[in-house]
């Protein structure tokens, strides 16, 4: 299985090119924010897990993206069912998109330590835009003379997620419907886009590189595919020391590179920080990089007492 995972990670990272536009929020801590993109992840940590994340992208650049994510998920009914919810608030310039989603996963035990989860995600998006706050060369441009307010735009998606103690892999498309903003937003502006369907593939593994597991290495990848945009891939590698401190690096094809840090205060509480900077001429000169902080807590069930072994995914 290790050879399979290594082969998958190698193939996925080849031939990836720069992406010009993605509608869904971007994360450097994607490996700790899996529920936001794959409903099959719900309940996979065998605890009630709450994760909060904040990302400030391109600091110092006016109107740069700012994203907050809150996810909650837990196993249910003898661990055969996983339930979860996610709230994402993504602000770019005058536009703000808030998403509310519920997640359901059916978990199938396919081996002693492996589980395949099939997940469904359903919810709605609210699009708001304060166009009147923009500074215009033509103050009489009617396109920007009013604010945008959409109705709640429903959407749904699905995902599949397989994991065991050593690796995971998942595929998903969390938003199948391509809602047309022009027909659902309360404004006379006609030049509005629609939602584009996104496809995601995630994979990762953990390897002991020193006797006794005192030092481990965890490679992960996150592939994003959107129509009319080149494929984008994130590649990360984290060294784990004594199951406490983590440090590593990341690379986003055609866009950015950075560092990641993590610390497990307890087996239940984890803090993460990431900094990445764009290496393209279009953005590098005008911003101070992107910062991301993450906090995750596992509420351990009384009948289990404690996490029986560290959870790396």
N, C-alpha and C positions, 0 to 999 in steps of 0.2 A: 504493500500500500504506500510505503514511503516513496518508492520509485515512481508510482503513479502520480502522487502529489507533486513531486519535483518536476516531472515531465509536464504536468498541467501548468504549473507556475512558469516554467520556461517558455512554453508555447504562447501563453497569454501575453507575455511581455515583449514578444517579437512583433515587429511591423506596426507598432502603434504610432500614430501621428498626432499632431497638434489639433486641438478642438477649438473651434471658434465661438461656440455658444452652447450653453447648457441651461435649461430652465430650472431644473431641480437644484436644491441647495447643494453646495460642495462641502465636504468634510475631510480633514486630514486624519481625524480619529474615527475613520469609517469602521475599523475593526471593533470599536466599542459602541457603535451607534447603529448596529445591524438592523434592529427592528424598524428603523426609519425607511429602509429600502427593501426589506424582505420579511413578510409576515410569517414565513416558516420558522423564523427564529424564536417566536413566542414560546415561552416556557422552557427553553433549552438549557437554562442555567439551574434548573431544579430548585428555584427559590423565587420569591417575590422580589424582582429586581427593578430599581428605579435609577434612571440615568438622566442627568442634565448636562447639556453642552451649550457653550457660547462660542461663536466664531466672529471675530472682527477681521475682515479681509481688506487688504491694501490700506493699512492704517495711514492716515494723512491725506488720502485721496477723497475729495468731496463726493458724496453719493455712493461710496463703495459699499459692497454687500455686508450686511450684518445679520447673523442667523442665530436663533435660539431654538433648541430642541429639547423636549421632555418626553421620555418614553417610560412605560411601566408594563411589565409582563410577568406571568406566573404560570406554572403548570396547574392543571385542574383535573379532577376525576381520575385519581390513580395515575397521574402523569401521562395519560393518553391524549389529553387535550391541553393546548396552550392558549391562553387568552392574553391580550395586550391592548394598549392604546398608545397613540403618539400624537403630539402637538408640535407643529413646526411653524415658526414665525420667521419669514425671510424678507428682509427689506433691502431694496436696491434703488438708490436715488429717491424719487418721489413715489415709487411703487412699493406696495407692501402686500405680500401673500401670506395668509394664515391658513394652515391645514389642520383638520381634525380627523383622525382615523382610528378605527377599531380593528384589531387583528385576531384572527382565529387560526389555529394550527392543529392538525391531526397528526399525532406522533406515532410512528410505527417502529417497533424494535426489530431491526433486521439482523442483529448479531448480539453477542454478549455485551459489547460496549458501544455498538453503533446504532444510531437512530436516524430515520428519514422522516422529515416533517413536511407536510403539504399544507400551505397556508393561504388564507384569503384575507384581503385588506379592503375595507370599505369606509367611506367618509365623504368629506366635502372640503372645498377650497373657497376662501373668501378673498377677492382681489380688490384692493383699494389703491387709489392714486391721488396724491395732492399735486396735480399738475400746475395749479396756480402759484405754487411756491417757487417755480423755476424762474431764473433770470433769462429773459429772452431778448434777442436783438430786435425782433418785431413784437412790440407789446400788444399789437392788435391781432395777433395770430389766434384765431378762434379755436384752433385745435387744442391749445393749452389754456383756454380761458375758464375751464371748469374742472371739477374733481371727478374722479371715477369711483363708482361704487357698484360692485357686482352683487348679484344674488349668490347664495351658497350653491356652488357648482358641484354636483355629486360626482363621485368617481369610485372606481374599485380596481383591484388588481390581484395578482396571485404570486406565489413564490414556492420554491422547493429548497429545502436545506438539509444537508446530511452532515452529521458530526460524530466523532468519537473522541477519545482522550487525546489523540495525536494530531488530527487534522479536521478541517471542515471545507465544504464547498457548497455553493448555493447559486441559484439563478432566479431572477424575479423581474416582473414588470409591475410596479406598484400602482400605476395609473394607466388603465387601458383606454379610457375615453379621452378623446381629443376635443375638449370643450371649446367652442367658438366664442371668444370674448365679445366679438362684435354683436352677437345676438343675445348676450346675457348680461351686458354691462349697461347701466343706466347713464348713457351719455350720447350725444349726437355725433361724437367722433367716429369716423368710419375706418380709420387706419389702425386697426387693432388686430393683434395676432390671435392664435389659438394655442392651446396646450399641445405640446408634442409628446408622443409616447416615448418613454425611456426604457431601456433594457439593461439590467445589471448582472454581472457575474462576480462573485466573491470567492476567495479561496485562501487558505492559510494552513500552517502546520507548526508544530513545536518539536525541537530536537534537543536532546541532551548533548552538550559538547564538553562536559567535564564530569568525572565519576561522581555518582551520588546526586546528580541533578543540581549541583550548586550553581552551575551556569547553563543557561538554555538559550537557544536561538529560535525566534519566531518570525518567519517570513510570511507576509500577507500580500494580497493583490486585490484590486478593485477595478473592474473593467466597466466602462459606461458607453452605451451605444444609443445614439439618437438619430433619427432620420435627418438627412441634409446636413449632418455635421460629422467630421472625422471622429473615429473611435478615440477615446481617451483612456489611459491606464494609469493607476496609482500603484506604486511598488514600495513596500515598507519592510524594514528588517529591524527587530528589536532584540537586544540582549537582556536576559533576565538573570539577576544576581540574587541568589538565596530566596527566590520567590518574593522578593521585597521591592528591589529597585530595578527599573527598566530604563534603557537608553537605546536610541537607534536613529535611523535616518529614513527619509522618504524621497521619492522622485515621482513627479507627475509629468507625463509625456508632453513635451512641447510647452510647458507652462511653469513649473516650479520645482524647487527642492527644499528640504528642510530637515529639522531635527524633532524628535519626540522624546519626552521624558514621562516616567510614570512612577508612582510609589504606592504600595499597598500598606496602608496604615494597619489594617487588620485583614484577615481572610475575607471580610465582608465589605470593607471600605477601600475604594481605589480612587486616586487622584491622577489626572493626566494633563500634560501641557504640550502643545506643539507650536512650533514657529516655522513658517515656510515663506520663501521669498520668490517672486517671479524673476526669471532670467530672460524674459523677452523684452526687447527694446520698447515695446508699446506700454509697459507698465512699470518696469524696474526703476526708471528715473523719477517717477512721480509718487512713490509710496514707500512706506517703511516696513513692508512685509505684512504677513497675516499672523494673528495670534488666535489660539484656540485653547480653551480650558474645558475639562470634563470631570465630572464627579459621579461615581456609581456606588450604589449600596445594595447589598443582598440581604433581605430579611430572611433569616434561616428559620425553617419550620421547627417547632418544638419536638416533633417526633424524630427528626433527623439530628437534632442537637447541634450539629456543626457541619461545615462542608467537609466531606470525607477526604477530598483531595483538591489541590488548587485547580481552579477553572481558568483556562487561558483564553477561552473564546466566549 
